Amino acid sequence: MQYYKLVVLQIAQLSIILIIVTDMNEDAENNNRDVILDSINEGVFTIGLDWRITAFNRAAERITGISKEDAVGRTCSDVFHANICEKDCALRRTFDTGEPTMNATAHIINNRGHRVPIRISAAILKDREGKIIGGVETFSDLSQVEQLQKELQNRHTFEDIVGRSPAMIKLFEVLPQIAESSSTVLIEGPSGTGKELFARAIHNLSPRRKKRFVPVNCAALPDTLLESELFGHKAGAFTDAKRDKAGRFTLADGGTIFLDEIADISPAFQVRLLRILQERIVEPLGSVEPIKIDVRVVAGTNKNLVQLVQEGKFRDDLYYRIRVIHLVLPDLKQRREDIPLLVDYMVTKFNRLQGKDIAGISREAMARLMEHDFPGNVRELENIIEQAFVLCRGGMIELHHLPPELRPATSSASGGFGSMSLRAMERHLIAETLHRRGGNRTEAARDLGINMSTLYRKIKGLGIDVPDRDGRGIKKQ
């Protein structure tokens, strides 16, 4: 009589399920099967058509905390208590579609009641005639990966700002010192770089954090409405002003007001704002009594204020009044090494908001993101990941989940799009870091998180042109 032996091979981090026909007796076959399954680091279990577990390896016992004796004969949902058992079971999806499920993510509850993150692959088991006889699922414990991601995120996260590039680390270092003072701050940076996040971080780290943080987009309102919004008005000051209204400056008393897009206010309004900054009083429309305020002002702009001052479009006295402390935020293409960290942060965020379990992003999709220049900066990246979440049912975000403009004309180019793109990505990052460090190999290696010998090997292997000088003024040989 012929029997069927289950073999699981690990190839490129994917579980490949094979059924091999043998002619040995049933006891010997079962013993061999158990030896094979117990030698695998991933948890493996099989089920019959009644959804009851027929095999349960040692790794499955370790991850779940449930013994093989207690698992075999029970339904898999009774053993795993996974969050996808009811709504999106990997095995049921495989049975319904006839296609293997790869790299789905889920959480199970182990025998101690602890939540364990896992990654799942599932396939159908068939006999030699092609008749379905059950299913097999492999799963790996992601607890250590999840913990490392949290530690990495905490190490490179400041308030809600994420970054590990040298430019971001320098900003992280000065923010606490800036927050301690009450001086006015000007934050310049392209749209989508997170100016409001930095303004909130300054407020949250400051002695004013128990009071309000009040953001205002100066470009969104015309002068007449902006004046009422910022300074407030008395009842009867104009048509429809039926009762007194406190202005944003009054609401922010004791706290911080963030005046975003300050470059877009009119010259007339610049004069009124300058007086408030100088005297720290506001006069609501229709009132003759000024109100004294204690407010820290943080201003933001995506324009070059120095150029606007030179062109006579922005008052120089107001410019110097708001530019006591000056922060310049880099655009995303200047800090490409932050893209993987930002993607991980956003995947975690959207998993929480949308109740999904997306494991991450594929190498090919990440390579494409690393090549993109992101004119919309971090906001554009966040929109891309959010769209991918809509299209991705589970597992990994793949290239085809990205917006059409980010997809290549074909993904089957010679040598593989992913490998070519990753090589180009690595070459670009190393060359960019060397250029930023003026050719200094020691500093570049430290920024990249690699040792000097690795850097020299990559420079040679990737054919990178290094600056004529090595950063210490020594001409390269």
C-alpha positions, 0 to 999 in steps of 0.5 A: 500500500502506498502512503504520502509523506509531507516535506517542507523545503525552505527556499528564499524564505518561502515554504514549499510544500511537497507530497512524496509517494513512498512504499514504506509501511504506515508506522515507519511512514508516520515516524519519518514524517514526524522526524521531518516535521520536527526538524523544521523551525517553522510551525507546521500542522495538517488538517483533514477535510473535517478541519481537524488537525492530523499532524502538529510539529515540535515548532508548532508546540513551542509557538502555541504552547500546546502539545501535539497530543492536545492538538491532534484531533481538535479543529485548528480554530480551537487550537489557535484562537487566531484573529483571522479564523472567523473572517479570513482563514488562510486555509479556507481561502486556499480551499476556495481559490485553489491557490496557495496562501503566502506570507499572510499575517495574523495573531494567535493566543497561546496557552498562556493567553499571550498574543503572538504575531505570526506569518502564515503560508497555506497549501492544499494536500492532494493524493496521487489522483489529484483528490483533495485530502486536506490542507497544510499550514506553516507559521512562524513566530514574529514576536522577536521581529515585532520587538526589534521593530518597536525598538528601532522605531523608538530609537528613530522616532521623536514624538510622531516624527520618524527619521534616522538620517543625519539631517533628522538626527540633528533636528531631533538633538536641537528640538528639546533645547528649542522647546525650553525657550519661549522664542519665536520659531520659523520652520521652513520646508517643502509641502509635506515635510511635516512642519506642523508635526515639528511645531507640535513636538516643540509645544509638547516638549515645552513648559507650555504643553498643558495649554493649547496648541492652536494651528492656523493655515494662513493661506486658507482664509482671506484677510477679513476672515483671517483677522476675525479668526486670529483676533476674535470679534465682538457681537455686532462687529459685522453682519452675522456677528451675533455674539462674541468670539474668541480669536485663535491667539486668545485660545492659545493663551499660555500655549502655542500658536502655529501660523502655517503658510505665513508667507501668504498673508497680505502686506496689510495683515503683516503690519497687524501681525507685527504689532501683536508680536511686538506688544503681545496684545490683540484687539478683537474686531469691534472692541476698544479694549486690547487683550494681553496674551502670553503665546509662543508663536511658531510660523511655517512656510514652504517658500523662501522668505529671504527671497520674498523679502528681497522682492519686497513681498514680505516685510523684513522687520516681520521676517526677523521678528519670526526668525529668532530660531530657524529650522529647515526641514529636508525634503524626502529625496534628501533623506532617502534612508528614512523611507524604509523606516517611514514605511514600517511606521505607516504600515503599523499605523494603518494596520491599527487604523484599518484592523488589518495585518499587512506584514510589510512591503516587498523588496521590489515595491520598496526598491521602487519607492526608493527610486521615486523623488517624492515631490509631495514628500512624506505626505505623498508617501503616506498617501501611497501606503494608504492606497496600497492598504486599500488594494492589498488584502493581506500578506505583503504590499507588492509592486502592483499595489502601488499607484500606476505611475510608480509601476514599471512598464514590465516587471519581468525585465532581464535580471529581475526588476527587484534585483536591479533596483536594489543594486541601483538603490544601494549604489545611490545611497552610498554615493549620496552619503559619500558626497554629503560627507565630502568623501570622508569614508569613516563618517560615511560608513558610520552614517550607513551603519557598516564597517569600513572594509564593507564600504570599500568593498561596496565602492569597488563592487558597485563602481562608485565614483568617490570625491577627489578628496577624502573629507580630510583634504587628502587627495585620493590616489 
